[in-house]
Amino acid sequence: MEAFVINGAKKLEGEVTLHGAKNSALPILTASLLIKGTSVIHNCPDLTDVRNTLDILTGLGCKVSYNGETAVIDSTVVDINTISRFQTKKMRSSILFLGALLGRLKSGEIYLPGGCKIGERPVDLHLDSLSRLGADIICDGEKLSFFANKLEGEEIKLDFPSVGATENIMIAAVLSSSTTTIINAAREPEISDLADFLNKAGARVRGAGEYVIKIEGVKSLHSVEHTVIPDRILASTYMSICASAKGSILIKNVRLSHLTPIIPVFYSLGCRMNAGADILQIISKHRPKSVENITTKPYPYFPTDSQPMLSAVLCTAKGKSSITESIFENRFIYANGLKALGADVYEKDNTLYINGVKRLYGARVKATDLRGAAALVTAALGAKGRTVIENIAYIDRGYESLEKGLSSLGADIKRFEYEEGYKEN
Ligand code: UD1
């Protein structure tokens, strides 16, 4: 197992470049299964979830190469339609192979997905929607067996704009026989990126990024080359880290429009920002100001994935703040780690109440999920003294060599291996 050791309270200065968005790369790689040809995907971040997705594609018969930046998937031949329980359990996005296998082979067998335990995370919207397109899906315990004689377009109104369900419908409907309409579709930038990828391959997807998406089925898709959009959640992570540790960070390869829900929050914390075409400089000199309440909501509102890192910043804000989580039921599990660092926080009715303290102090803590781990890193970089964060495998699911980017800014952060139950001298 691996841990970070961080000596905090060092001002950060310098520049970092955003890698490709995890939440774009995963659906795009999965959708490459639909193409009888080659997909060349640039800016594909080197994350464990990306490697797992590429392993699944290989297991289904695709020829895959990856140099840590560009993935090449030749899916001319796909002759296996089952994914093992072990592989599907590794990440939530494996459920997108349901749509991809239905679209490509019209049948398959996978298992209910795994992923971070930040809530119940059911897949009912995925299963109901794909059934509406004509799939027979049998759920036997954790096993999902599915087949379809034919997938036909439908009008599907989602009860909630689920990111994954929107993607699964798009992926399955691209090769269907008529037009599918998704009403109340998710509008996250990653949905538009998936649509761009599919359209470049010959699909007809209109309205991505809006309330209604229309997917006109086509007979086949052709080889494609695509560059994944920059990771907006990584941008918000660096912004939080700057607000926590103080200093000045120039973030390169930014899509400012994707940060519209995030930038005003950092202004209200008292950070200064300078923006260029694809750069954002954030400067933080003083103790952050508190915020009355931030509520996470689907895009274009404040993202749930940025919530834990923002909480970490607010722990040392001047005054009281609160954050309400409206997407996942169990997304404050990292708060115990913040408390161990000296934060004065408590959770009630899906809201985290934060009474800002002057300083946090280093401690030994354990990561519990991907963004919760990023929150602990954010807090530790601003805290006085030495923090050890165990279980950082979570970080590697969504951040490519995070410690390298942070070290280049002047942070004192190192990765080390440990055995379960180790004791410090
Ligand atoms: C995606 C992102 C994740 C992000 C989330 C919300 C990826 C790989 N992951 O996850 O980082 O936090 O969007 O922006 O892109 N729900 C149901 N039934 C369903 C599907 C979802 O009840 O069938 C619920 C979920 O339990 C959750 C909410 O809807 O409470 C949001 O889920 P969803 O938008 O689907 O998130 P994911 O696609 O899992």
Boltz pocket constraint, residues with backbone or C-beta under 6 A from the ligand:
constraints:
  - pocket:
      binder: B
      contacts: [[A, 22], [A, 23], [A, 24], [A, 26], [A, 92], [A, 93], [A, 119], [A, 120], [A, 121], [A, 122], [A, 123], [A, 124], [A, 125], [A, 126], [A, 127], [A, 160], [A, 161], [A, 162], [A, 163], [A, 164], [A, 165], [A, 186], [A, 304], [A, 305], [A, 327], [A, 328], [A, 329]]
      max_distance: 6.0
